Amino acid sequence: MMRKFFTGLILVAVLPMFAASAAHAKGSVEAGETKAAICKSCHGEGGVKPILPEYPIIGGQHQDYLAAALKQYKSGKRKNASMNGFAAALSPQDILDLAAYFSSQKSELKMKY
């Protein structure tokens, strides 16, 4: 009986840590907005109005896609001189935060059906 009590007590103490960790693993929109200042120079405000037509709209893109793209730029698997240099300095949390921010933006990429 005491063993079940202590097991339950441990679960009650430990589970919130896992939940907080999982929520943080998705990235922070607010932190991403701060980190995205340099992105505006090519992708425009919120990533929805690129400065030049050859720059992609990243605002409103899927979060998983954005994170994967940044990881590929960082590793060199995806090639673009500007993006490779920029992504090289990003931490895993920076990538998650930027992906969260840009995916939260309203853009023509999120059309209603």
N, C-alpha and C positions, 0 to 999 in steps of 0.2 A: 504494500500500500504506500509506504514512504517512497519507494523507488518511483512509482507512477507520479507521485506528487513532485518530486525533484525533477523528473523528466519534463513534466508539464511546465514547471517553473523555468527551466532552462529554455524551453521552446518559447515561452512568453518573453523572455529576455533577449533571445537571439533573433527571432523572426523579424522584428522591426529593423534590425541592422541590415538584413538581406533585402528587405523591401526598400529601404533608403538607398542601398547600393544599386538596386535594379533601376530605380527611378533616376538616379544620377547617371547611370550608364546610357541613358537615352539622350543626354545633353540638355543644356539649359539655353532656352531661347534668349533670355536676358544676357547671359555671358556671351553667347554667339553674336548678338547685336554689337556688343562692345568690340569683339574681336574682328568683326566684319568691316571695320572702317576702311581698311586698305582695299577691300574687294570692290568698293564703290567706284574706284578709279577706272575700272574696266566694265564691271557688270551693272553699274548704276545703283541708285538707292534701292535697297531691299532686293537687289539682284534681278529686278524686273524691267529695267530700261537700260540695256547695254549701251555703252558710249559709241561703239562701232557695230555694224550689223554682223560681223564675223564673231563677235563675242556672244556666248550663249546666255539665254535667260536662265538663271538658276533659282530665282525666287519662285516658290510654288512647286519646285521639283520634289520628288519623293526623297524622304530623309535617308533611307537606306542607300539609294543611288548616289546621293551627294557624298555620304560618308565613304562609300566604296571608291568613288572617283578620287576623292582627296587622298585616300590611302594609296591608290594606284599612282597618283602623281608623286606622292612622297617616296614610294619605293622605286620610281623610275619606270614602272611597267607601262604607264601612260605617259606619252611624251608631249611636252609643251614647255619651252624654256622658262616662261614667266611662272607658270603654275608649278613646275618642278621646283623652282627656287623658293617660291612662297610656301609650298607644302612641306618642304624639307624642314622648316622651322616649327611645324605644328606638332603638338603633343597629341596623343590619342584623345584626350579630353577636349582639346581645341577642335579636333575634327568633329567630334560628336556635338559640340556646342554650335559650331558653324552650320552643320547639317540641320540641327534643330531650328536654328534661326531662319535659314533660307527656306526650309520646307514649310514654315509657318506663314510665309508671306502670301498675300493674295496676288494672283497673276493669271494671265491667260492660259497658263498650263493647267489650272484647276477650273475647267469648264463644267458647267452643270449639264447633266443629261436628262 
